[in-house]
Amino acid sequence: MAKDYHNNGDQSEKLIRLLEEQLAHVNEQNKALSQKLDHALHQIEFLNQQLQQLTKHL
């Protein structure tokens, strides 16, 4: 009985470590995607400003 409890504890710790690693990886992916999104939004804003300038001259 004590052995089963110990094994369950070990399995739980391994699972927690695995989930923490996955969470860290997903957080890094989210950070990278957020940076790409910010860059894309800045590009869109710049292009919108250019389009507004061009349409003023029509």
C-alpha positions as CSV (number, residue, x, y, z in Angstrom):
1,M,0.0,0.0,0.0
2,A,2.8,2.4,0.9
3,K,4.6,1.4,-2.3
4,D,1.6,2.2,-4.4
5,Y,1.3,5.6,-2.7
6,H,5.0,6.3,-3.4
7,N,4.6,5.3,-7.1
8,N,1.6,7.5,-7.5
9,G,3.5,10.4,-5.9
10,D,6.4,9.8,-8.3
11,Q,4.0,9.6,-11.3
12,S,2.3,12.8,-10.1
13,E,5.7,14.6,-9.8
14,K,6.7,13.5,-13.3
15,L,3.4,14.6,-14.7
16,I,3.7,18.0,-13.0
17,R,7.2,18.5,-14.4
18,L,6.1,17.5,-17.9
19,L,3.1,19.9,-17.7
20,E,5.4,22.7,-16.4
21,E,7.8,22.1,-19.3
22,Q,4.9,22.2,-21.8
23,L,3.6,25.4,-20.2
24,A,7.0,27.0,-20.5
25,H,7.2,26.0,-24.1
26,V,3.7,27.3,-24.9
27,N,4.5,30.5,-23.1
28,E,7.6,31.0,-25.3
29,Q,5.5,30.3,-28.4
30,N,2.9,32.8,-27.2
31,K,5.6,35.4,-26.6
32,A,7.0,34.9,-30.1
33,L,3.6,35.1,-31.7
34,S,2.7,38.2,-29.7
35,Q,5.9,39.9,-31.1
36,K,5.0,38.9,-34.6
37,L,1.4,40.2,-34.1
38,D,2.7,43.5,-32.8
39,H,5.0,43.9,-35.8
40,A,2.2,43.0,-38.2
41,L,-0.1,45.6,-36.5
42,H,2.5,48.3,-36.8
43,Q,2.9,47.4,-40.5
44,I,-0.9,47.6,-41.0
45,E,-1.0,51.0,-39.3
46,F,1.9,52.3,-41.5
47,L,0.2,51.0,-44.6
48,N,-3.1,52.6,-43.5
49,Q,-1.3,55.9,-43.1
50,Q,0.3,55.6,-46.6
51,L,-3.1,54.8,-48.1
52,Q,-4.7,57.8,-46.5
53,Q,-1.9,60.0,-47.9
54,L,-2.3,58.6,-51.3
55,T,-6.1,59.0,-51.4
56,K,-5.7,62.6,-50.4
57,H,-3.9,63.3,-53.6
58,L,-6.7,61.7,-55.8
